[in-house]
Amino acid sequence: MDIAIGIMTIVSIMTFFGIIAWAWSRHRVSANDEAARLPFAVPDEATTTRGEG
């Protein structure tokens, strides 16, 4: 049982670092920049009117 836990721990750590490597890879730069700008793409609350709809 201890070996299975150890193997799962190693697989989990490798998966974690694989996701980090994928997220920080060069071909993701444009997608990451676009995602970082999404919160600013919505209209401000002050410019919308209430009671519509």
Rosetta constraint file for C-alpha pairs under 8 A:
AtomPair CA 1 CA 5 HARMONIC 6.44 0.50
AtomPair CA 2 CA 6 HARMONIC 6.19 0.50
AtomPair CA 3 CA 7 HARMONIC 6.11 0.50
AtomPair CA 4 CA 8 HARMONIC 6.14 0.50
AtomPair CA 5 CA 9 HARMONIC 6.13 0.50
AtomPair CA 6 CA 10 HARMONIC 6.28 0.50
AtomPair CA 7 CA 11 HARMONIC 6.16 0.50
AtomPair CA 8 CA 12 HARMONIC 5.99 0.50
AtomPair CA 9 CA 13 HARMONIC 6.17 0.50
AtomPair CA 10 CA 14 HARMONIC 6.13 0.50
AtomPair CA 11 CA 15 HARMONIC 6.09 0.50
AtomPair CA 12 CA 16 HARMONIC 6.13 0.50
AtomPair CA 13 CA 17 HARMONIC 6.26 0.50
AtomPair CA 14 CA 18 HARMONIC 5.99 0.50
AtomPair CA 15 CA 19 HARMONIC 6.22 0.50
AtomPair CA 16 CA 20 HARMONIC 6.39 0.50
AtomPair CA 17 CA 21 HARMONIC 6.10 0.50
AtomPair CA 18 CA 22 HARMONIC 6.14 0.50
AtomPair CA 19 CA 23 HARMONIC 6.07 0.50
AtomPair CA 20 CA 24 HARMONIC 6.18 0.50
AtomPair CA 21 CA 25 HARMONIC 5.89 0.50
AtomPair CA 22 CA 28 HARMONIC 7.69 0.50
AtomPair CA 23 CA 28 HARMONIC 6.52 0.50
AtomPair CA 24 CA 28 HARMONIC 6.76 0.50
AtomPair CA 24 CA 29 HARMONIC 7.53 0.50
AtomPair CA 25 CA 29 HARMONIC 7.20 0.50
AtomPair CA 28 CA 32 HARMONIC 6.00 0.50
AtomPair CA 29 CA 33 HARMONIC 6.13 0.50
AtomPair CA 30 CA 34 HARMONIC 6.19 0.50
AtomPair CA 31 CA 35 HARMONIC 6.15 0.50
AtomPair CA 32 CA 36 HARMONIC 6.08 0.50
AtomPair CA 33 CA 37 HARMONIC 6.44 0.50
AtomPair CA 34 CA 38 HARMONIC 6.52 0.50
AtomPair CA 37 CA 41 HARMONIC 6.59 0.50
AtomPair CA 38 CA 42 HARMONIC 7.31 0.50
AtomPair CA 43 CA 47 HARMONIC 6.98 0.50
AtomPair CA 43 CA 48 HARMONIC 7.39 0.50
AtomPair CA 44 CA 48 HARMONIC 6.96 0.50
